[in-house]
Amino acid sequence: MSKARLRSGTAGLLAVTLATGSLLSWALIGRVGQGQQNAAPSAADAQAIEQAQSLSRAFRAAAKQVLPTVVEVRTTIKPSEPTVDRQFRSENPFKGTPFEDFFGDDLPGFNFRGVPNVPRPGLGSGVIIDPSGIVLTNNHVVADADEVTVQLGDGREFDVKEIKTDERTDLAVLRLDTNQRLPSARLGDSDQLEIGDWVLAIGNPFELEQTVSAGIISGKGRSLGAVRRARFLQTDAAINPGNSGGPLVNLDGEVVGINTAIFSRTGGSQGVGFAIPVNLAKWVTPQLIKQGRVARAYLGVSIVDVNAELAKTLDVPLNGGVVVEQVSDGSPAKEAGLREKDLIVTFDGHKIRTTADLQELVERSAADSQHELKILRDGKPQTLRIALKAMPEDFETSMLESRLRGDRAISSEFYHDKQLGLTVKNLTKAFAEQLGYEGLSGALIVDVQHDRTADQAGLREGMLITRVGDQPVKNVADYGAAVEKESLEKGVALEVQTRDGSQVFKLQSS
């Protein structure tokens, strides 16, 4: 039976039922009424209902406190001239989705063949954290934007007069152009969160203003490849495109996280979302406001987690510390006497299980401060005193360079190109899942040097390079072989995959 016939038949049956009227209908109504009278809730049921309603009231109260402080962040990237021939044609970003047939490759206003030729609007969320007009959001919400405006839930709009960002944590602080006192949110303590705690995710997904979704904290200490200096809260509260930068809120109406990313095979929420803990934001934000950058201390080492293979090779305990892979010359670690293959067990008495544990403790320490490291060297415990220093801006890049061979070295893991000012690595399954690149292959950008050719062209960490010129790129070796044949003077075209689909960037020396 066709759907049309089924609907017609159903309507006809309904009409007959209503038309029979009289005795049968009244008899049915009477039975229903009698059933309702006999269905009075028991004391246990009434208690359960009251508990559910109590939770509902808690959600309502928390949302009511925070909603006035949640803003919509609108960004615009000004148009640039297309620089790409048809040989660099990109795929329609709607390909493989229900919108593929509706949005053709030649849809007016979209340019799937290279650099967009129209202004690109963007939409995210944010939360006001100071009545003077300070908004906290994600760096990726405002990165590369030429214009940024903010709209409050009550309809008021403000221009953004100052933007301060920290790419390492994907956080940004916006200062609004206003003399008004605005509603501001209270910041909680994310260290007190436990798995199972109720939370609300608030923002503007899919341009649906002031949307609230509920869930629990489903994990802690998660790492995402695209953000190097944050250990995320995981939640099953629905987070969708447009939620980025909005607050994650506890039942006391306090902000405990900044919604940042989703794990998704479709682009929409699949029950796994990630938020930056607010305690990290509370450390980053004052520095961005006062000095426009985040000062971090450093040890001067390259470290790795202890997996089963490394534990067996070095005869060290699994998850019992982190192994020093490399020590930088002139660094605090070198001066303190750290060596390669040392196992760092504790930092000032705090147990170290992962590289993220040590990085967080070190970077939040004051420069020139003294600390105690307990290590295992050749299986024997030792204690070292170390004086931390401020991290040089190019430290991570220089450490990466020293692991490679020469200026344009290819290794099985990385490729670093000083000429372009970027570093790529092979796309692993874990990175593909985290960044939404499943089913794709290419070279993943993991470092872009500030104010170098790649940075000036708009390339960013987390982008996936899939083509160099007319050569497809499936891995680091492909990328290295292809880029060696290109001339920066003549121009190098890189096709990349981003959150917004495929784009082509033309890099050329000035």
Helices and strands as residue ranges (DSSP letters): H 3-20, H 22-38, H 43-66, G 67-69, E 70-77, G 86-88, E 120-130, E 134-138, H 139-142, E 147-152, E 157-166, E 171-176, E 186-187, G 190-192, E 198-203, G 205-207, E 211-224, E 227-235, E 247-249, E 254-262, E 273-277, H 278-291, E 297-298, E 301-305, H 308-314, E 322-327, H 332-336, E 343-347, E 350-351, H 355-363, E 370-377, E 380-387, E 389-390, H 395-403, E 408-410, E 414-417, E 422-426, H 429-435, E 443-448, H 453-457, E 464-468, E 471-472, H 476-484, E 492-498, E 501-507
